[in-house]
Amino acid sequence: MPTDLQIAVNALTWKKSRHDTAWAYYDGNQPLVYSSAKLREIFSRLDARFVENWCAVVVDSVLDRLELRDLVVADDDSATDALRMVREQSGLIDDETAVHEDIVVTGEGFVIAWRNDDTGAIEAFQNDSRLCHAIYDEANPHQMRAGAKWWAEGNAVRLNLYYPDRVEYYGTVREFKDGETPDARAFQPLGDDPVMENPFGRLNMFHFRSNRRKPKSQLNDVIPIQDMLNKCVSDMMVVSEFMAFPQRYVISEAGIVNLQNNPNAIWDLVAAGQGGQPTQAGQFPAADLRNYLEVIRDLSASIGVISRTPRHFFYSQGGDPSGEALIAMEAPLNKKVQRLQAALSPTWRDLGAFLLLLAGQDVPSQSIWANYEQPQTVQPMTAAVITKTLVDAGRPLTNVLRDDGWTDEDLAELADDMRAERVAQSTYADAVLSDAQRRFDQGAAV
């Protein structure tokens, strides 16, 4: 049976190329793929590289809607304030967007949290998913029993194994060249004290995954279509370079050495001799690039359908859609984001509980809630009409606002503002009434 070290090294080696590919396509570093070796040979001398990067649109459309608002401890304002302070002081709040970006691009993200032994400061930071791996209990796939992280240190490779009760340190016994990947046999326990006790009794590595069955990048099904699209763009650019202008031809026995293709130039063509080929001049029409443009639009539409990204993210639509139309168009994307939020929330809750534990407070993760911003595009007029309709139908205002994502803190602030407004209106009404009474009394006296 393989050891955890072997499992970690094999998994990290396997995932690196897959995650590297996903990041390359998101960043626009996409290779030109051909359907045959002959075409690859013909286009091998192509100096330029043409990319129309729709992968970035697919990823960014999700990231724009995947925003963690807060981690809240139920019925405990002091613990909530402490958790907010730890998120800020540890630097985690600055890495949360990077964690989500890793999840959308590669399908998984990692955060490691610990208390610095020298300074006592709590540290929590995002780790590249290409360098980390989570090992789950075979009997309980929801339970992460160990975590691994490796990284290069000079020409050597370091690897840590994280457990609830300890951290094991490993290093390679020889140096490795760039691009060379070590196997498990290359690692040995590091130093004289290769094991450090974990006094908190919990794993300090947290694994965010887009899907519990198998972490899946949002680009898995998009990359093949992106390859086809880039090929069409490259073909169009080659055709436009060689055939976008009319090609002229001349058939003449006198030759064409003295013919200049300049503005205002007049060609003096010599007539053919008797019995010879008649002198002719003409031109071939320019290539029509609309066929390529139609294919590119169809492929981008396919990317939108497969990734559930609205079409107006790729191309502008004629006219401005109404609020209702926009809600319908973005509904599949919003549903996808909501599923991601539901998949990530348990790990954010576990991380929040561990941060409070590092700060000296033992709070169960079940008492912590991860509040995300609503993914829907805000339509103030439509939202106001819906809220008014529900209130007129008899639903309490606080109930409607809670369904819209308002927290108890938001509702309490609203109640205070409404109470202050009523007091102000009552005071103003009393002042107006007193002034009117004074004026009436003065008039009666006169």
Summary of the structure (lengths in Angstrom):
residues: 446
radius of gyration: 33.3
end to end distance: 107.6
largest distance: 129.2
contacts: 1194
relative contact order: 0.12
helix: 48%
strand: 17%
